[in-house]
Amino acid sequence: MTPIIMLLLAAFSSTMALIAALKIVFEKDVLKAIVISGVESLFYSILLAVFLAPDLLIAYIAVGLGLNSAILIYALRGGERYEETA
């Protein structure tokens, strides 16, 4: 790929990850926040692929997308799905 396309892809991925992070902060449904967190991890994975860091990419996909989401969803089974408003 050409360098300009790689830079545009990196800029798009980082912008989308920032938007996902802001969406997580204001989300009232905890399950949706966990899913959006997985989407944020996906955009960070694309960013790592653009920066040619395959070792970090593999670890981040395994932990950020897989293990982290699975543990949080398992922990959510014992609690409330919706955040209480004050």
Backbone bond lengths (Angstrom), bond angles and torsions (degrees), N, CA, C in turn:
res aa  C-N    CA-C-N  psi(-1)  N-CA   C-N-CA  omega(-1)  CA-C   N-CA-C  phi
1 M - - - 1.442 - - 1.527 109.36 -
2 T 1.288 114.20 153.37 1.452 118.47 179.53 1.532 109.70 -77.63
3 P 1.326 116.73 154.39 1.473 119.21 -178.24 1.528 114.06 -60.60
4 I 1.325 117.84 -34.22 1.467 119.08 -179.10 1.522 111.29 -68.37
5 I 1.329 117.36 -36.09 1.467 120.32 177.86 1.525 109.76 -68.66
6 M 1.319 116.89 -38.78 1.465 120.27 178.37 1.529 110.81 -64.37
7 L 1.329 116.84 -40.93 1.459 119.67 178.61 1.525 111.72 -67.59
8 L 1.320 116.88 -39.03 1.470 119.76 176.94 1.527 111.42 -65.17
9 L 1.316 116.91 -39.95 1.466 120.81 177.60 1.524 110.61 -65.73
10 A 1.324 117.42 -39.42 1.461 121.10 177.59 1.525 110.66 -65.29
11 A 1.330 117.02 -42.30 1.459 120.44 179.22 1.528 110.89 -65.35
12 F 1.335 116.76 -42.16 1.461 120.40 178.33 1.524 111.45 -63.38
13 S 1.324 116.80 -44.86 1.466 120.52 -178.51 1.515 111.95 -64.67
14 S 1.326 116.71 -42.94 1.462 118.46 -179.72 1.526 111.37 -68.95
15 T 1.324 117.74 -35.47 1.462 120.42 176.91 1.521 110.94 -66.25
16 M 1.323 117.05 -43.60 1.466 120.13 179.12 1.534 111.21 -66.52
17 A 1.328 117.60 -35.48 1.467 120.28 176.75 1.523 110.41 -65.56
18 L 1.332 117.70 -38.36 1.459 120.91 176.99 1.520 111.26 -65.95
19 I 1.323 117.48 -41.67 1.465 121.10 177.33 1.525 110.50 -63.41
20 A 1.326 117.25 -40.52 1.471 120.66 178.17 1.524 110.85 -64.67
21 A 1.330 117.11 -39.60 1.468 120.01 178.49 1.526 111.19 -64.04
22 L 1.323 117.07 -41.03 1.463 119.93 177.36 1.530 111.51 -66.57
23 K 1.323 116.79 -36.56 1.464 120.92 177.40 1.535 110.87 -64.59
24 I 1.329 116.63 -37.29 1.467 121.05 179.06 1.524 110.44 -63.20
25 V 1.310 116.99 -41.75 1.465 121.33 -176.96 1.527 111.19 -61.86
26 F 1.328 118.21 -38.18 1.454 121.36 -174.98 1.529 113.77 -98.20
27 E 1.314 118.72 4.75 1.466 122.61 -178.84 1.528 110.05 -80.52
28 K 1.326 116.73 133.55 1.468 122.19 179.01 1.531 112.29 -90.96
29 D 1.325 117.34 -25.60 1.462 122.11 179.50 1.530 108.08 -89.06
30 V 1.312 116.40 117.47 1.458 121.23 -174.83 1.526 111.51 -67.34
31 L 1.318 118.09 -36.49 1.461 120.70 178.87 1.527 110.87 -64.67
32 K 1.318 116.91 -41.81 1.468 119.59 176.31 1.524 110.77 -63.41
33 A 1.322 117.32 -36.80 1.462 120.73 178.34 1.530 110.98 -64.85
34 I 1.319 117.39 -36.20 1.464 120.67 177.86 1.524 110.30 -67.91
35 V 1.312 117.08 -41.57 1.465 120.78 178.86 1.529 110.50 -65.86
36 I 1.318 116.96 -41.94 1.465 120.27 178.30 1.528 110.21 -65.98
37 S 1.317 117.18 -32.08 1.459 120.57 175.00 1.534 110.95 -63.31
38 G 1.326 116.70 -37.39 1.458 120.09 174.88 1.521 112.16 -65.51
39 V 1.332 116.22 -37.76 1.469 120.63 176.72 1.522 110.24 -65.68
40 E 1.335 116.42 -39.80 1.458 120.41 176.24 1.533 110.69 -60.90
41 S 1.319 116.55 -41.23 1.461 120.35 177.08 1.526 111.32 -63.68
42 L 1.318 116.91 -34.93 1.460 120.65 177.08 1.529 111.03 -63.06
43 F 1.325 117.16 -43.47 1.465 119.86 178.85 1.527 111.51 -66.76
44 Y 1.323 117.10 -37.14 1.468 119.10 175.37 1.528 110.90 -66.76
45 S 1.317 117.52 -33.16 1.463 120.76 176.29 1.524 111.10 -65.34
46 I 1.330 116.69 -40.29 1.466 120.12 175.84 1.516 109.96 -62.58
47 L 1.320 116.70 -39.99 1.464 120.94 178.43 1.523 111.38 -63.05
48 L 1.316 117.07 -40.67 1.471 120.22 177.13 1.521 111.59 -67.29
49 A 1.322 117.31 -33.86 1.465 120.33 177.34 1.528 110.86 -68.06
50 V 1.328 116.54 -37.86 1.463 120.33 178.48 1.527 110.33 -65.44
51 F 1.319 116.51 -38.52 1.459 120.64 -178.95 1.531 112.97 -83.16
52 L 1.335 116.51 8.86 1.465 123.69 175.06 1.532 112.44 55.83
53 A 1.322 114.79 54.02 1.458 121.19 176.49 1.529 108.43 -120.97
54 P 1.353 117.90 74.94 1.466 119.71 -173.09 1.525 113.68 -67.32
55 D 1.327 118.31 -31.86 1.456 119.55 179.81 1.529 111.00 -67.54
56 L 1.326 117.55 -42.35 1.463 120.69 175.77 1.519 111.45 -68.47
57 L 1.316 116.31 -34.36 1.459 121.46 -179.85 1.525 110.92 -62.20
58 I 1.300 116.70 -47.00 1.467 120.30 -179.34 1.522 111.05 -63.71
59 A 1.324 117.25 -43.28 1.465 120.61 178.91 1.526 111.34 -66.39
60 Y 1.322 117.38 -40.18 1.459 120.67 -178.07 1.515 111.73 -69.13
61 I 1.325 117.26 -36.80 1.468 119.67 176.80 1.525 109.85 -65.31
62 A 1.318 116.75 -43.89 1.466 120.00 -177.95 1.526 111.61 -65.50
63 V 1.317 116.81 -42.90 1.462 119.93 -175.86 1.528 111.15 -86.79
64 G 1.322 117.72 -50.28 1.458 121.20 -173.79 1.513 113.81 -69.05
65 L 1.312 116.49 -44.74 1.464 119.50 -178.77 1.522 112.67 -85.96
66 G 1.300 116.23 -43.56 1.461 119.33 -172.59 1.509 115.27 -87.96
67 L 1.308 115.78 -68.74 1.464 121.15 -170.93 1.525 112.53 -67.36
68 N 1.310 117.26 -45.71 1.462 121.03 -178.26 1.524 111.31 -61.68
69 S 1.316 117.33 -47.49 1.466 120.31 -179.82 1.523 111.76 -64.66
70 A 1.312 116.80 -40.88 1.467 120.33 -179.47 1.528 111.41 -65.02
71 I 1.318 117.70 -42.43 1.466 120.80 179.42 1.520 111.11 -65.99
72 L 1.338 117.05 -41.87 1.459 119.74 -179.45 1.525 111.91 -67.68
73 I 1.322 117.84 -38.91 1.464 120.16 177.59 1.529 110.19 -67.63
74 Y 1.324 117.74 -38.26 1.466 120.62 176.95 1.532 110.69 -64.63
75 A 1.329 117.10 -39.93 1.461 120.56 178.59 1.518 111.76 -68.84
76 L 1.312 116.98 -29.32 1.458 121.21 -179.57 1.525 111.80 -69.19
77 R 1.316 117.42 -23.37 1.468 120.16 -179.94 1.520 111.74 -59.65
78 G 1.325 117.76 -28.40 1.454 120.56 -177.11 1.517 113.84 -92.38
79 G 1.308 118.78 0.26 1.454 120.77 -176.09 1.511 113.21 -128.41
80 E 1.290 114.39 -164.34 1.462 121.27 179.97 1.523 109.96 -87.91
81 R 1.329 115.74 141.32 1.462 119.78 -179.29 1.531 111.66 -79.44
82 Y 1.324 116.89 -35.38 1.451 120.26 -176.45 1.520 110.45 -104.09
83 E 1.321 115.13 141.23 1.448 121.67 179.51 1.517 108.99 -77.13
84 E 1.322 116.94 137.73 1.454 120.73 179.48 1.524 109.93 -79.18
85 T 1.313 115.94 140.59 1.462 120.02 178.12 1.524 108.72 -96.43
86 A 1.306 114.25 146.35 1.478 119.01 -176.74 1.505 111.87 -83.10
